Amino acid sequence: MAPPSATAPPTALPAAPTATIQWFLPTSTPTILPSPTVLPTPDPHTGLGPAVLADGFIPGSPWQAGKFPGGTVRLASGELVLAVTAAKGSLASIRSAPVLDDFYAEVSASPSLCRGGDEYGLIFRQAGSASYYRWVLTCDGQERLEQVQNGVLTPLQKSIPRAGPPVPSQLAVRAEGSQLTFYINAIFQFSARDSAFASGSLGVFARAAGDTPLTVSFSGLSIFSLAAQG
């Protein structure tokens, strides 16, 4: 799947938090948007290869965790919990391994104290502290896709209403070359193409839009390789 420099020492865990990454920098936004690819509704599990990882989010897993200016990231009871307590605070946690190229990943997300423009979602193909893709879901029912490269944000999919029930539970992303496809509760959302990053790490994030707390719990992460074509 990390906020600005910490004001309190991080909780000692095997995967130490990276305090210098700023996930939500004020950046210039290009006005030209790549057009999303419109596809028939595909089965998210078609063409999957062997399982790469089944993550139970147990203490000691290689996730960034600890106390940060924006709140706390912790592993507990089979969940990765991002508790944002600062006004307009943000948190992110990246799994240090494996580094993924083509993959299918699904994870359950349970937001609470979530309102309005509060955001959460997935970071993937993270190729550096300021280069990654970010799938953003808002608590008022919107979603979008962003590419961040060297701290400069480019929208790949503008905000659109989510398809399916109002409260998502299972988020899934399929990255196959430049084709990026997204599902919620096995319901196709949208697909976009971008070739900026061919591989990288996977992570999660949460950001409060206002001065009220936000908590998002992630559980049941599964990652699969993709079957060879032909």
Residue frames relative to the residue before (quaternion, step in Angstrom):
aa qw qx qy qz dx dy dz
M 1.0000 0.0000 0.0000 0.0000 0.00 0.00 0.00
A 0.5611 -0.7785 0.2143 -0.1822 7.64 1.65 -6.03
P 0.4884 0.6279 -0.4633 0.3905 3.54 1.02 0.30
P 0.7287 -0.3797 0.2883 0.4916 3.66 -1.22 -0.21
S 0.7838 -0.3767 0.2087 0.4474 3.56 -1.36 0.26
A 0.4723 -0.7232 0.4420 0.2419 3.53 -0.79 1.13
T 0.3082 -0.7301 0.5785 0.1933 3.54 -1.20 0.61
A 0.7380 0.2472 -0.1953 0.5968 3.57 1.26 -0.10
P 0.5613 -0.6220 0.4105 0.3600 3.61 -1.01 0.72
P 0.4978 -0.6670 0.4591 0.3106 3.61 -0.96 0.81
T 0.5753 -0.5582 0.4700 0.3695 3.52 -1.25 0.52
A 0.4637 -0.6981 0.4687 0.2789 3.56 -0.86 0.92
L 0.1692 0.7519 -0.6144 0.1688 3.52 -0.56 1.24
P 0.6736 -0.5102 0.3296 0.4211 3.62 -1.13 0.43
A 0.7477 0.2852 -0.1931 0.5677 3.59 1.01 -0.72
A 0.2427 -0.8151 0.5086 0.1347 3.58 -0.12 1.26
P 0.5089 -0.6479 0.4637 0.3259 3.60 -0.99 0.76
T 0.3406 -0.7128 0.5754 0.2115 3.55 -1.11 0.71
A 0.2372 -0.8489 0.4595 0.1089 3.55 -0.12 1.30
T 0.6598 0.5571 -0.3119 0.3963 3.62 1.17 -0.36
I 0.5692 0.6032 -0.4004 0.3898 3.61 1.15 -0.27
Q 0.1232 -0.7612 0.6327 0.0707 3.57 -0.93 0.94
W 0.2662 -0.8252 0.4817 0.1273 3.54 -0.26 1.30
F 0.7940 0.2514 -0.1213 0.5401 3.62 1.06 -0.58
L 0.0428 0.8193 -0.5636 0.0960 3.54 0.58 1.24
P 0.4534 -0.6225 0.5368 0.3446 3.60 -1.14 0.50
T 0.0707 0.8224 -0.5545 0.1058 3.57 -0.32 1.24
S 0.5605 -0.5726 0.4671 0.3739 3.53 -1.25 0.39
T 0.2328 -0.7848 0.5661 0.0965 3.54 -1.01 0.88
P 0.3933 -0.7182 0.5132 0.2571 3.63 -0.58 1.06
T 0.4516 -0.7117 0.4769 0.2493 3.55 -1.10 0.67
I 0.6462 0.4995 -0.3299 0.4734 3.61 1.19 -0.38
L 0.1596 -0.8089 0.5630 0.0568 3.56 -0.66 1.12
P 0.4258 -0.6515 0.5527 0.2981 3.60 -0.93 0.82
S 0.4524 -0.7007 0.4787 0.2742 3.59 -0.92 0.85
P 0.4225 -0.6908 0.5140 0.2831 3.61 -0.84 0.89
T 0.4457 -0.6786 0.5181 0.2693 3.54 -1.16 0.63
V 0.2325 -0.7704 0.5797 0.1282 3.59 -0.77 1.03
L 0.0188 -0.8157 0.5759 -0.0507 3.55 -0.64 1.16
P 0.5680 -0.5210 0.4757 0.4238 3.58 -1.25 0.27
T 0.6078 -0.5721 0.3995 0.3791 3.57 -1.17 0.59
P 0.1536 -0.8135 0.5554 0.0787 3.61 -0.44 1.18
D 0.5116 -0.5811 0.5205 0.3602 3.54 -1.33 0.29
P 0.4302 -0.7406 0.4385 0.2724 3.62 -0.55 1.06
H 0.7254 0.4535 -0.2490 0.4539 3.60 1.12 -0.57
T 0.4440 0.6879 -0.4647 0.3372 3.59 1.23 0.12
G 0.8539 0.1877 -0.1332 0.4669 3.55 -1.01 0.86
L 0.3903 0.7135 -0.4981 0.3008 3.57 1.12 0.55
G 0.3309 -0.7240 0.5728 0.1955 3.54 -1.15 0.69
P 0.7961 -0.2739 0.2046 0.4994 3.59 -1.18 -0.48
A 0.5715 -0.5774 0.4608 0.3574 3.54 -1.24 0.53
V 0.2994 -0.7427 0.5757 0.1649 3.56 -1.03 0.85
L 0.8092 -0.0622 0.1260 0.5705 3.56 0.97 -0.91
A 0.0407 -0.7195 0.6907 0.0602 3.52 -1.24 0.69
D 0.1222 -0.8424 0.5248 0.0094 3.55 -0.24 1.32
G 0.2080 -0.7981 0.5581 0.0908 3.55 -0.69 1.14
F 0.3876 -0.7513 0.4587 0.2736 3.60 1.30 0.14
I 0.2555 0.7671 -0.5411 0.2311 3.55 0.80 1.02
P 0.6214 -0.5281 0.4011 0.4172 3.61 -1.14 0.48
G 0.7326 0.3601 -0.3002 0.4934 3.56 -0.89 0.95
S 0.4732 0.6466 -0.4543 0.3894 3.59 1.26 -0.11
P 0.5377 -0.6788 0.4001 0.3001 3.61 -1.04 0.73
W 0.3331 0.7039 -0.5459 0.3091 3.56 0.64 1.20
Q 0.4855 -0.6131 0.5239 0.3374 3.56 -1.17 0.52
A 0.1102 0.7928 -0.5873 0.1201 3.56 -0.77 1.03
G 0.4000 0.7046 -0.5267 0.2572 3.55 -1.22 0.43
K 0.5913 -0.5363 0.4548 0.3949 3.53 -1.34 -0.35
F 0.0507 -0.8003 0.5964 -0.0349 3.54 -0.92 1.01
P 0.6796 -0.4663 0.3432 0.4505 3.62 -1.19 0.18
G 0.7029 0.4782 -0.2743 0.4495 3.60 1.03 -0.72
G 0.7480 -0.2915 0.2268 0.5515 3.60 1.17 -0.45
T 0.5845 -0.5807 0.4524 0.3413 3.55 -1.17 -0.67
V 0.1477 -0.7329 0.6575 0.0938 3.53 -1.18 0.78
R 0.1066 0.8149 -0.5606 0.1018 3.59 -0.69 1.03
L 0.3331 -0.6881 0.6109 0.2059 3.50 -1.33 0.56
A 0.2381 0.7710 -0.5542 0.2043 3.58 -0.64 1.10
S 0.8697 0.0334 -0.0326 0.4913 3.55 -1.07 0.87
G 0.7133 -0.4785 0.2582 0.4422 3.56 0.93 0.91
E 0.6687 0.4498 -0.3066 0.5065 3.57 1.20 0.44
L 0.2796 -0.6724 0.6480 0.2231 3.50 -1.37 0.39
V 0.0966 -0.8355 0.5409 -0.0090 3.56 -0.41 1.27
L 0.1236 -0.7621 0.6339 0.0453 3.54 -0.84 1.09
A 0.0307 -0.8083 0.5865 -0.0412 3.57 -0.43 1.26
V 0.1342 -0.8008 0.5826 0.0360 3.56 -0.28 1.31
T 0.0700 -0.8278 0.5566 -0.0014 3.58 -0.64 1.12
A 0.6290 0.5369 -0.3436 0.4451 3.62 1.15 -0.46
A 0.5651 -0.5763 0.4624 0.3671 3.57 -1.14 0.59
K 0.8360 -0.0212 -0.0654 0.5444 3.56 -0.77 1.14
G 0.3260 0.7684 -0.4864 0.2584 3.54 1.12 0.69
S 0.1521 -0.7770 0.6031 0.0975 3.55 -1.26 0.38
L 0.1011 -0.7667 0.6326 0.0413 3.52 -1.27 0.61
A 0.0142 0.7678 -0.6404 -0.0122 3.55 -1.20 0.58
S 0.0659 -0.7691 0.6340 0.0460 3.54 -1.20 0.60
I 0.1578 -0.7915 0.5890 0.0410 3.55 -0.84 1.09
R 0.3566 -0.6994 0.5736 0.2338 3.57 -1.01 0.82
S 0.4182 -0.7584 0.4422 0.2330 3.57 -0.59 1.14
A 0.7855 0.0594 -0.0388 0.6147 3.62 1.21 -0.40
P 0.5967 -0.1807 -0.7788 -0.0696 1.51 -2.18 1.26
V 0.4711 -0.5835 0.5575 0.3562 3.53 -1.37 0.16
L 0.1860 -0.8296 0.5254 0.0347 3.56 -0.66 1.18
D 0.2106 -0.7271 0.6306 0.1711 3.55 -1.18 0.63
D 0.7825 -0.0135 0.0355 0.6215 3.62 0.08 -1.25
F 0.1735 0.7964 -0.5524 0.1746 3.59 -0.77 0.99
Y 0.2029 -0.6913 0.6631 0.2032 3.49 -1.46 0.09
A 0.0118 0.8042 -0.5929 0.0383 3.59 -0.80 0.99
E 0.0127 -0.7789 0.6269 0.0136 3.55 -1.11 0.73
V 0.0169 0.7869 -0.6138 0.0618 3.53 -1.08 0.83
S 0.3993 -0.6945 0.5416 0.2547 3.57 -1.11 0.68
A 0.1038 -0.7851 0.6100 0.0274 3.55 -0.99 0.93
S 0.0593 -0.8006 0.5962 -0.0074 3.56 -0.85 1.01
P 0.1027 -0.8090 0.5766 0.0499 3.61 -0.14 1.21
S 0.0008 -0.7654 0.6432 0.0224 3.55 -1.17 0.64
L 0.7771 0.2150 -0.2311 0.5445 3.56 -1.18 0.58
C 0.4197 0.7273 -0.4158 0.3492 3.52 1.23 0.67
R 0.1164 0.8175 -0.5489 0.1296 3.57 -0.63 1.07
G 0.8704 0.1570 -0.0860 0.4587 3.52 -1.29 0.51
G 0.8364 -0.1962 0.1743 0.4813 3.53 -0.81 -1.07
D 0.3085 0.7309 -0.5414 0.2785 3.61 1.16 0.36
E 0.1926 -0.8154 0.5441 0.0449 3.57 -1.00 0.88
Y 0.0920 0.7516 -0.6525 0.0298 3.51 -1.31 0.52
G 0.2546 0.7850 -0.5441 0.1515 3.58 -1.23 0.19
L 0.6449 -0.5369 0.4181 0.3480 3.51 -1.32 -0.50
I 0.1857 -0.7012 0.6762 0.1291 3.50 -1.29 0.67
F 0.0988 0.8106 -0.5725 0.0729 3.61 -0.83 0.85
R 0.7942 0.1978 -0.2447 0.5198 3.51 -1.34 0.58
Q 0.1662 0.7898 -0.5629 0.1782 3.54 0.90 0.97
A 0.1116 -0.8378 0.5345 0.0016 3.56 -0.44 1.27
G 0.7818 -0.0327 0.0164 0.6225 3.57 1.29 0.25
S 0.7155 -0.4783 0.2883 0.4197 3.55 -1.27 0.28
A 0.7946 0.2278 -0.1225 0.5493 3.62 1.15 -0.48
S 0.6666 0.4422 -0.3088 0.5145 3.60 1.15 0.59
Y 0.3637 0.7056 -0.5200 0.3153 3.58 -0.53 1.21
Y 0.4180 -0.6188 0.5780 0.3292 3.54 -1.42 0.00
R 0.0910 -0.7918 0.6032 0.0310 3.56 -1.11 0.71
W 0.1651 -0.7580 0.6276 0.0655 3.56 -0.73 1.16
V 0.1218 -0.8333 0.5392 -0.0051 3.54 -0.45 1.30
L 0.0673 -0.7562 0.6501 0.0301 3.55 -0.97 0.97
T 0.2018 -0.7787 0.5820 0.1191 3.57 -0.97 0.83
C 0.5758 -0.6326 0.4057 0.3221 3.54 -1.18 0.60
D 0.6479 0.4715 -0.3403 0.4921 3.59 1.25 -0.02
G 0.7016 -0.5505 0.2495 0.3776 3.58 1.18 0.63
Q 0.5681 0.5824 -0.3965 0.4254 3.61 1.19 0.37
E 0.0643 -0.7675 0.6323 0.0834 3.56 -1.33 0.19
R 0.0158 0.7815 -0.6236 0.0140 3.55 -1.25 0.50
L 0.2927 -0.7322 0.5863 0.1854 3.56 -1.32 0.26
E 0.0751 -0.8083 0.5840 -0.0003 3.54 -0.90 0.99
Q 0.2057 -0.7096 0.6542 0.1618 3.52 -1.26 0.59
V 0.0767 -0.7674 0.6355 0.0364 3.56 -0.89 0.97
Q 0.0329 0.8022 -0.5910 0.0781 3.57 -0.62 1.16
N 0.8262 -0.1057 0.0027 0.5533 3.54 -0.55 1.26
G 0.7373 -0.4484 0.2171 0.4563 3.53 0.98 0.92
V 0.6265 0.5123 -0.3420 0.4776 3.61 1.26 -0.01
L 0.2820 -0.7957 0.5220 0.1216 3.56 -0.68 1.15
T 0.0391 -0.7616 0.6469 0.0049 3.54 -1.02 0.94
P 0.3229 -0.7417 0.5455 0.2191 3.65 -0.70 0.97
L 0.2105 -0.7768 0.5839 0.1068 3.56 -0.87 0.99
Q 0.7559 0.0494 -0.0558 0.6504 3.57 1.26 -0.47
K 0.3585 -0.7348 0.5313 0.2218 3.57 -0.61 1.11
S 0.6828 -0.4929 0.3400 0.4185 3.58 -1.24 0.36
I 0.0291 0.7723 -0.6308 0.0693 3.53 -0.94 1.05
P 0.5727 -0.5681 0.4381 0.3968 3.62 -1.17 0.36
R 0.4791 -0.6550 0.5008 0.3011 3.57 -1.03 0.76
A 0.3528 -0.6978 0.5785 0.2321 3.54 -1.20 0.62
G 0.7016 0.4470 -0.3311 0.4454 3.57 -1.01 0.80
P 0.7799 -0.3287 0.2324 0.4792 3.59 -1.27 -0.27
P 0.6335 -0.5878 0.3474 0.3640 3.59 -1.13 0.60
V 0.7553 0.2882 -0.1778 0.5611 3.61 1.10 -0.61
P 0.2890 -0.7736 0.5354 0.1772 3.61 -0.34 1.18
S 0.1655 -0.7618 0.6081 0.1502 3.55 -1.23 0.39
Q 0.8113 0.1602 -0.0921 0.5547 3.60 0.71 -0.98
L 0.1542 -0.7714 0.6150 0.0549 3.53 -0.78 1.14
A 0.0074 0.8029 -0.5955 0.0275 3.59 -0.96 0.82
V 0.0619 -0.7721 0.6321 0.0213 3.52 -1.10 0.82
R 0.1347 -0.7536 0.6402 0.0643 3.54 -1.11 0.84
A 0.0459 -0.7932 0.6069 -0.0206 3.56 -0.65 1.17
E 0.0837 0.7959 -0.5839 0.1365 3.54 -0.46 1.27
G 0.7802 -0.1391 0.0420 0.6084 3.54 -0.02 1.29
S 0.7976 -0.2365 0.1970 0.5188 3.57 -0.78 -1.00
Q 0.5803 0.5924 -0.3703 0.4186 3.60 1.29 -0.15
L 0.0519 -0.7948 0.6039 -0.0304 3.57 -0.71 1.16
T 0.0108 -0.8231 0.5633 -0.0711 3.56 -0.55 1.21
F 0.1663 -0.8255 0.5392 0.0145 3.56 -0.92 1.00
Y 0.0808 -0.7878 0.6105 -0.0084 3.53 -1.10 0.89
I 0.0874 -0.7405 0.6601 0.0912 3.52 -1.28 0.53
N 0.8273 -0.0432 -0.0308 0.5593 3.56 -0.68 1.14
A 0.6608 -0.5365 0.2610 0.4554 3.57 1.09 0.95
I 0.5403 0.5834 -0.4103 0.4466 3.61 1.26 0.33
F 0.4637 -0.6908 0.4858 0.2679 3.57 -0.75 1.08
Q 0.2197 -0.7842 0.5709 0.1043 3.59 -0.94 0.94
F 0.7175 -0.3270 0.2538 0.5602 3.58 0.65 -1.11
S 0.2098 -0.7466 0.6142 0.1459 3.54 -1.33 0.20
A 0.0299 -0.7891 0.6135 -0.0042 3.56 -1.08 0.77
R 0.3032 -0.7367 0.5722 0.1947 3.55 -1.25 0.37
D 0.2142 0.7440 -0.6175 0.1391 3.53 -1.06 0.84
S 0.2056 -0.8156 0.5346 0.0821 3.58 -0.90 0.90
A 0.3089 0.7870 -0.4942 0.2025 3.60 1.19 0.34
F 0.8090 0.1293 -0.0299 0.5726 3.59 0.92 -0.91
A 0.2448 -0.7953 0.5420 0.1173 3.57 -0.72 1.08
S 0.8012 0.0280 0.0047 0.5977 3.60 1.18 -0.44
G 0.2454 0.7703 -0.5694 0.1486 3.53 -1.30 0.24
S 0.6622 -0.5182 0.3894 0.3760 3.52 -1.37 -0.11
L 0.3881 -0.6983 0.5612 0.2165 3.53 -1.37 0.36
G 0.0920 0.8045 -0.5829 0.0670 3.56 -1.05 0.73
V 0.3391 -0.7035 0.5849 0.2191 3.53 -1.39 -0.04
F 0.0793 -0.8011 0.5918 0.0429 3.57 -1.23 0.37
A 0.0649 -0.7523 0.6512 0.0760 3.54 -1.39 0.22
R 0.0031 0.7970 -0.6038 0.0174 3.57 -1.07 0.75
A 0.3269 -0.7379 0.5608 0.1845 3.56 -0.90 0.96
A 0.3843 -0.7387 0.5099 0.2162 3.56 -0.91 0.93
G 0.7956 0.2104 -0.0989 0.5594 3.57 1.19 -0.55
D 0.7219 -0.4490 0.3273 0.4126 3.54 -1.17 -0.66
T 0.5609 0.5793 -0.4042 0.4319 3.60 1.22 0.38
P 0.5845 -0.6105 0.3953 0.3596 3.61 -1.07 0.66
L 0.1150 -0.7531 0.6440 0.0695 3.53 -1.35 0.45
T 0.0247 -0.7820 0.6228 0.0032 3.57 -0.95 0.92
V 0.0005 -0.7733 0.6338 -0.0155 3.57 -0.96 0.91
S 0.1477 -0.7851 0.5992 0.0520 3.55 -0.83 1.08
F 0.1489 -0.7793 0.6059 0.0585 3.57 -0.92 0.97
S 0.0594 0.7983 -0.5946 0.0744 3.58 -0.97 0.87
G 0.8317 0.2999 -0.1730 0.4340 3.55 -1.36 0.23
L 0.2016 0.7935 -0.5494 0.1669 3.58 0.82 0.91
S 0.0080 0.7723 -0.6347 0.0247 3.55 -0.94 1.00
I 0.0830 -0.7884 0.6093 0.0190 3.56 -0.94 0.92
F 0.0935 -0.7939 0.6008 0.0094 3.57 -0.93 0.99
S 0.4308 -0.6172 0.5777 0.3157 3.53 -1.25 0.47
L 0.4309 -0.6731 0.5271 0.2889 3.56 -1.29 0.17
A 0.5144 -0.6597 0.4517 0.3102 3.55 -0.95 0.88
A 0.5399 -0.6136 0.4668 0.3379 3.55 -1.11 0.69
Q 0.4013 -0.7194 0.5177 0.2311 3.56 -0.99 0.86
G 0.8158 0.2693 -0.2082 0.4677 3.53 -1.14 0.71
